[in-house]
Every structure is written in C-alpha cells, then in structure tokens.
Amino acid sequence: MDRRYFLFAAGAALSGCRRKKGARFDGYAFVANQEGRAVAVVDLAAFTVARHIHLDSAPAELIAHPERPAVYVLSRENGTVYEIGMEGLTLRRRVRVASEAASMRAAPDGRSLWITARDPRQLIRLPLAGFRPDSRIPLPGEPEDFDLSPAAPLAAVSISGSGNVLFAGLQRHKPGPLVEIGTDAGIVRFRRNDGRTLLAAERSTRRLVVLDAATGRLILQLPLAVRPDHFCFKADGGQLFITGEGQDAVAMVYPHRVPQVAGTMLAGRAPGAMAASETPGFLFIANPTGNTVTIVEIATQKVLAVVQVGRQPSEITVTPDNQYALVLNQESGDMSVIRTGAVEAITAPMKRMKSAPLFTMIPVGSKPVAMAVRAV
C-alpha cells in the first residue's frame, strides 16, 4: 500500500478537534437509492436527511433543474421519469416514456428532457410543460451513452456493443450520420464551450476520438494511458480528466483548438468517478477499492490529501458554492462530506501530503448511485 494512505489516520486524529465549519449552504442533495427504491433528500444546511421520497421503481439518475423548482428522476427498469417539487419536497408528476430507459439529459434551453431508451431503442423528447413525450427518434442499436450539444439542436449517441456513434438532428426528429470510431464506443461529450467537436471514448484501444460535430468527420485520435471509463471537465471546460482501467492515474486532455493529451498524474488506487471544484481548483477522485478520495490541486497536479470515506465511493458532486465535495458510498449506504476549506488550509508552502479531515458522514439509504444538488 502507498505510504500516503497511512497518513490519513494520524492527520484525522490531530485535525478532528480543531475542525472549522464552513458557511451555510441553503440547498438540498437529492440521492437516488437504487435498492431502497427511494430518493433521500439531504438538507445541506443542517447535514441531515430531511425526507425519503419513495418510488415504485429503482431510481438511477437525477437532474436538478437550474430554473424550475424541480428535480427529475429517471428509473431505467421501467422507463419512468418522476418530478419532485422543491416546495414540500414531494412527488408531483410521473410519466412512463419507455419499457426500459438508459439515460437522461436536460435540453440546453431548459424546456425539455431527452431520454435514451433500450426498449424501444429510441431517443425521446419529454417537454416539461405537458410532461408527455412528443418526439421519438429511432436508434440503430441499444444506447450506451449520449450527450446534447450546448450550441445546436444536435445529439450524439454511442451504440452499445459497437464502435458506432450516431448524430441526430433534434429539429428534424430523425437520425443523422452513423460514424464508426472503433469496436467499443463509450462516453460521448460535446466540447462544453461551443459544441463544435465531439469527444468520444473508444474503450477497446484506449483512445479518445475527436469528431467534427457538424459533419461527423474524424478530426484526430488521441491514445490514452488508461481506458476512458470516466470523464470529468474542469469547471471552465478547459481541461478534461479521464480515468479507467490501466493505471492508477488520471489522463489530462486539453480539448480546445487542437486537442492534445497533456500527460497523467497520480490519483490513488484504481481511480474512478471524479468531480472538480472551481475555486479553489481541486480535483476529487474516488478510489472505490481503497474506500478513499484522492484530492489533487489542478494547477500544480500534486496530490494534496487522501481522505478515508465510506465503502465503495462511486459518485462525487461539488456544491455550487464550491464549499463541499459530496461523496456517495454505494456499499456502506452513506454520504461523506469533505470541506474544501480544510483542503485549502494544507496547500501552503512546505505543507505536503497531509490528510484533510472528513467533515461528516450521513446515512442516506441502500445502494446510493447518483445525486443532484439544488439551491433553495
């Protein structure tokens, strides 16, 4: 075991008695408990569970709407979308859009949700006003992942079990070109600032494939040191971080102008899900096999701390005010809270590899798999 992991116990013991509280964040974290078939609502001002909202199927994904006072929940097993209202924290509406769903995204204009379905194989538009599907675009296979362009009415869908990526025009309501990028297409993401290019994971050969969004034309292919299993953009979109099988490291990519791989940096044992804070600029990396979170200072690419969390950390979200990193632990069924201010305190010169204290742990339910944070 890396000696850095042993530093946590001593550091936590010394720092626990002088822990300082951060400023109050008025908002909630909505947590999808897959086995419990419920959404836990965590009050982030008090760090307690305010309510459990029970569903008739297992939740898998959540979206907190930035303008509407609502959070949307997707159940893959029965293709149902649920709407939870912020006022009263109650279930307001539900609609079944398919027999089995895959994933969900919010349209850039905030007026609708788009859902990929496995049965039937479709890309489905769900307007939030009427809450009934009004557009269905057929897919050539089972969807693996998808994304919506921030600049044009365009979607990209990777097809499971193949190396194909489909572009679909959302105004024409029909599929566009099908582009082959290899044999195992995974995550697809449009470049965040302008949507002009699509970044697609080709897992079998550990490559990042860059496509022109308007034409589907191949621009270039970037070899990676790790299999591209997890993506995380820096808050300004200027860097893309990638983790996956291959190395205990994060691959860093600059996606603008001519995309290029900037190198790799240490990220603890078997790094997985990630989240980035804007100010200060930290990258939080889950290490599920070690039950830890590795914290890296993005500017210097140095590991600042390793924090012991619950069992099998699998999802990380940073609160909108950048004060807290929230970590979902699937096996132990809880949320670990890391205060960024405590991490920032150990970035002074001559302070290296110290452990940031865990702010608190909150039991949230059985097998938490996803979360969304919404201010009030």
C-alpha positions in Angstrom: 0.0 0.0 0.0 1.3 3.5 -0.8 2.6 5.2 2.3 0.3 8.2 1.6 -2.7 6.2 2.7 -1.2 5.7 6.2 -1.1 9.5 6.7 -4.8 9.8 7.0 -5.2 8.2 10.4 -2.7 10.4 12.1 -3.9 13.5 10.3 -7.5 12.9 11.0 -6.9 12.3 14.7 -4.9 15.6 15.0 -7.3 17.7 13.0 -10.6 16.4 14.2 -10.6 18.5 17.4 -10.0 21.8 15.6 -12.4 21.3 12.7 -14.0 24.5 11.5 -17.4 24.9 9.9 -17.9 26.3 6.5 -20.5 28.9 5.6 -24.1 27.7 5.4 -25.3 26.4 2.0 -29.0 26.6 1.6 -29.9 23.7 -0.5 -30.5 20.0 -0.8 -28.8 17.0 -2.2 -31.2 14.5 -3.8 -29.8 11.0 -3.6 -31.0 8.0 -5.7 -31.1 4.9 -3.6 -31.3 2.0 -6.1 -32.0 -0.9 -3.8 -34.3 1.2 -1.5 -36.4 2.5 -4.4 -36.4 5.9 -2.9 -34.8 9.4 -3.2 -33.2 10.7 0.0 -33.3 14.5 0.4 -30.3 15.7 2.4 -30.6 19.2 3.9 -27.1 20.7 3.3 -27.5 23.5 5.8 -28.0 21.0 8.6 -26.4 17.9 7.0 -29.3 15.7 7.9 -31.8 13.7 5.8 -34.9 15.8 5.6 -37.0 13.2 3.8 -37.2 9.9 1.9 -39.4 10.0 -1.2 -40.5 6.5 -2.0 -40.9 5.5 -5.7 -42.5 2.4 -7.4 -39.2 1.6 -9.1 -35.5 2.0 -8.7 -34.1 5.5 -9.4 -30.9 5.6 -11.5 -30.3 9.3 -12.5 -31.3 12.7 -11.3 -31.3 16.2 -12.8 -31.8 19.4 -10.7 -33.4 22.0 -13.0 -31.5 25.3 -12.7 -34.6 27.4 -13.1 -37.7 25.4 -12.4 -38.2 24.4 -8.7 -37.9 20.8 -9.5 -35.7 17.7 -9.6 -36.2 15.0 -12.2 -35.6 11.3 -11.5 -35.1 8.5 -14.1 -35.8 4.8 -13.4 -34.2 2.6 -16.0 -36.0 -0.5 -15.1 -39.5 0.7 -16.1 -38.6 3.8 -18.2 -40.3 6.2 -15.9 -39.5 9.9 -15.2 -40.5 11.4 -11.9 -40.8 15.1 -11.0 -40.1 16.1 -7.4 -41.1 19.6 -6.4 -38.9 21.8 -4.2 -41.8 23.2 -2.3 -42.8 20.5 0.1 -40.2 18.0 -1.3 -43.0 15.8 -2.7 -43.5 13.8 -5.8 -45.6 15.9 -8.2 -45.7 14.1 -11.6 -44.6 10.9 -13.3 -44.7 9.6 -16.8 -43.6 6.3 -18.4 -41.8 7.0 -21.6 -40.5 3.5 -22.5 -40.4 0.0 -21.2 -36.7 0.3 -20.3 -34.6 3.5 -20.3 -30.9 4.1 -20.4 -30.0 7.7 -19.6 -31.4 11.3 -19.3 -30.2 14.8 -20.2 -31.7 18.3 -19.8 -32.1 20.3 -23.0 -29.8 23.4 -23.0 -32.9 25.7 -23.2 -34.3 24.1 -20.0 -37.7 23.3 -21.6 -37.4 19.6 -22.0 -35.7 16.4 -21.1 -34.2 13.9 -23.6 -34.1 10.2 -22.7 -32.5 7.3 -24.4 -34.5 4.1 -24.2 -33.4 0.5 -24.6 -36.9 -0.8 -25.2 -37.8 0.5 -27.7 -34.5 1.8 -29.0 -35.2 5.4 -29.2 -34.2 9.0 -28.3 -37.2 10.6 -26.7 -38.1 14.2 -26.0 -40.2 15.0 -22.9 -41.4 18.6 -22.7 -41.6 19.8 -19.1 -44.8 21.8 -19.7 -47.0 19.0 -20.8 -44.9 16.2 -19.3 -45.8 13.8 -22.2 -43.3 12.6 -24.9 -43.8 14.4 -28.2 -40.8 13.2 -30.3 -39.2 9.8 -30.8 -36.1 9.3 -32.9 -35.3 5.6 -33.7 -31.8 4.3 -32.8 -29.9 1.6 -34.8 -29.0 -0.3 -31.6 -29.1 -0.2 -27.8 -27.8 3.2 -26.5 -24.6 3.2 -24.4 -24.3 6.9 -23.7 -25.4 10.2 -25.2 -25.0 14.0 -25.0 -26.7 17.2 -26.2 -24.8 20.0 -28.0 -24.8 23.2 -26.0 -24.8 25.2 -29.2 -27.1 23.4 -31.7 -30.2 21.2 -31.7 -28.0 18.1 -32.0 -27.5 14.9 -30.0 -24.8 12.2 -30.2 -25.5 8.6 -29.1 -22.9 5.9 -28.7 -24.3 2.4 -29.6 -23.7 -0.4 -27.1 -21.6 -3.3 -28.3 -20.3 -1.5 -31.3 -17.9 1.2 -32.3 -20.6 3.4 -33.7 -21.7 6.9 -32.8 -25.0 8.3 -34.1 -25.6 12.0 -34.7 -29.3 13.0 -34.5 -30.8 16.4 -35.5 -33.3 17.3 -32.9 -35.3 19.7 -35.0 -35.6 17.2 -37.9 -36.6 14.5 -35.4 -34.7 11.8 -37.3 -31.3 10.2 -37.1 -28.3 11.6 -38.9 -25.0 10.1 -39.9 -23.7 6.9 -38.2 -19.9 7.2 -37.6 -17.7 4.2 -36.8 -14.9 5.1 -34.3 -13.7 1.5 -33.4 -15.2 -1.5 -31.8 -16.3 -0.3 -28.3 -17.8 3.2 -28.2 -18.4 4.5 -24.7 -18.8 8.0 -23.2 -19.6 10.8 -25.7 -19.4 14.5 -24.8 -19.6 17.7 -26.9 -17.0 20.3 -26.2 -18.6 22.3 -23.5 -18.0 25.9 -24.6 -19.1 25.8 -28.2 -20.2 22.2 -29.1 -18.2 22.2 -32.3 -16.5 18.9 -31.6 -17.5 15.6 -30.0 -15.1 13.8 -27.7 -15.8 10.0 -27.9 -14.3 7.2 -25.8 -13.1 4.2 -27.7 -12.5 1.7 -24.9 -11.1 -1.4 -26.7 -8.0 0.5 -27.9 -7.9 3.2 -25.1 -8.3 6.2 -27.4 -10.1 9.5 -27.3 -11.7 10.1 -30.7 -12.4 13.7 -31.7 -15.2 14.2 -34.3 -16.5 17.3 -36.1 -20.0 17.8 -34.7 -21.4 19.3 -37.8 -20.3 16.6 -40.3 -19.2 13.7 -38.1 -15.8 13.8 -39.8 -12.9 12.4 -37.9 -10.5 15.1 -36.7 -8.0 13.1 -34.8 -7.5 10.2 -32.4 -5.6 10.5 -29.1 -4.0 7.4 -27.5 -4.5 7.3 -23.7 -2.6 5.6 -20.9 -6.0 4.5 -19.3 -9.2 3.1 -20.7 -11.6 6.0 -21.0 -14.3 4.9 -18.4 -14.9 8.2 -16.6 -14.9 11.8 -17.9 -14.7 15.0 -15.8 -14.4 18.5 -17.2 -12.8 21.3 -15.3 -15.4 24.0 -14.4 -14.4 26.3 -17.3 -14.3 23.4 -19.8 -10.6 24.0 -20.4 -9.4 20.5 -19.3 -10.9 17.0 -19.5 -9.8 14.4 -16.9 -10.1 10.7 -17.7 -9.8 7.7 -15.5 -10.2 4.0 -16.1 -8.5 0.6 -16.2 -4.8 0.6 -17.0 -3.0 2.9 -14.5 -3.5 4.4 -11.0 -3.6 7.8 -12.7 -5.7 10.5 -14.4 -5.1 11.3 -18.0 -5.3 15.0 -18.7 -6.6 16.4 -22.1 -6.8 19.9 -23.4 -9.9 19.8 -25.6 -9.7 23.2 -27.3 -8.1 24.3 -30.6 -6.1 21.2 -31.5 -7.0 18.7 -28.7 -4.0 17.1 -27.0 -3.1 14.8 -24.1 -1.2 16.8 -21.5 0.0 13.8 -19.6 -1.0 11.9 -16.5 -1.0 12.5 -12.8 -1.2 10.2 -9.7 -4.7 9.6 -8.5 -4.6 6.9 -5.8 -5.5 3.2 -6.2 -7.9 2.3 -9.1 -9.3 5.8 -9.7 -12.9 6.1 -10.8 -15.5 8.9 -10.6 -14.4 12.5 -10.3 -15.6 16.0 -9.6 -13.8 19.3 -10.0 -14.2 22.5 -7.9 -13.8 25.9 -9.5 -12.4 27.9 -6.6 -10.2 26.5 -5.3 -9.2 24.4 -8.2 -9.3 20.8 -6.8 -10.0 17.5 -8.5 -11.7 14.9 -6.2 -11.1 11.3 -7.3 -12.9 8.3 -5.9 -10.8 5.2 -5.2 -13.5 2.5 -4.7 -11.2 -0.4 -3.9 -9.4 1.6 -1.2 -12.5 3.4 0.2 -10.7 6.8 -0.2 -10.9 10.0 -2.1 -7.7 11.4 -3.6 -7.6 15.2 -3.8 -5.3 16.8 -6.4 -4.5 20.5 -6.9 -5.2 21.0 -10.6 -2.8 23.9 -11.2 0.2 22.0 -9.8 -1.0 18.4 -10.5 0.1 17.5 -7.0 -1.8 15.1 -4.6 -2.8 17.2 -1.6 -4.6 14.7 0.6 -6.1 11.2 0.7 -9.4 11.1 2.7 -10.9 7.9 4.1 -14.6 7.8 3.3 -17.3 5.1 3.3 -17.2 1.7 1.5 -17.1 1.8 -2.3 -17.2 5.6 -3.2 -18.7 5.8 -6.6 -20.1 9.3 -7.2 -18.8 12.8 -6.3 -20.5 16.1 -6.6 -19.2 19.6 -5.6 -21.8 22.0 -4.2 -22.5 25.1 -6.4 -20.7 27.4 -3.9 -17.6 25.1 -4.1 -17.5 24.6 -0.3 -18.2 20.9 -0.1 -17.4 17.7 -2.0 -20.2 15.2 -1.5 -19.2 11.5 -1.9 -21.7 8.7 -2.3 -20.6 5.3 -0.9 -22.5 2.5 -2.5 -21.7 -0.4 -0.2 -22.0 1.5 3.1 -25.1 3.5 2.0 -23.9 6.9 3.2 -22.6 10.3 2.0 -19.2 11.5 3.0 -18.8 15.3 3.2 -15.4 16.9 2.5 -15.0 20.7 3.2 -12.8 22.3 0.5 -11.7 24.9 3.1 -10.0 22.2 5.1 -8.2 21.1 1.9 -7.2 24.6 1.1 -5.6 25.0 4.5 -2.9 22.4 3.6 -1.8 24.0 0.3 0.5 26.5 1.9 4.3 26.2 1.0 6.2 23.4 2.7 2.9 21.5 3.5 2.8 18.3 1.5 0.7 15.1 1.6 -1.3 15.9 4.7 -4.7 14.5 5.2 -7.9 16.6 5.1 -10.4 15.7 7.8 -13.8 14.3 6.9 -16.4 16.9 7.7 -19.2 14.5 8.4 -20.9 11.2 7.3 -24.7 11.0 6.6 -26.6 7.7 6.2 -28.7 8.0 3.0 -30.1 4.6 2.2 -29.5 1.4 0.3 -27.0 1.5 -2.6 -26.9 5.2 -3.4 -25.9 5.5 -7.1 -26.5 9.1 -8.2 -27.2 12.6 -6.8 -28.1 16.1 -7.8 -27.7 19.3 -5.7 -30.2 22.2 -5.8 -30.0 25.5 -4.0 -33.2 27.0 -2.5 
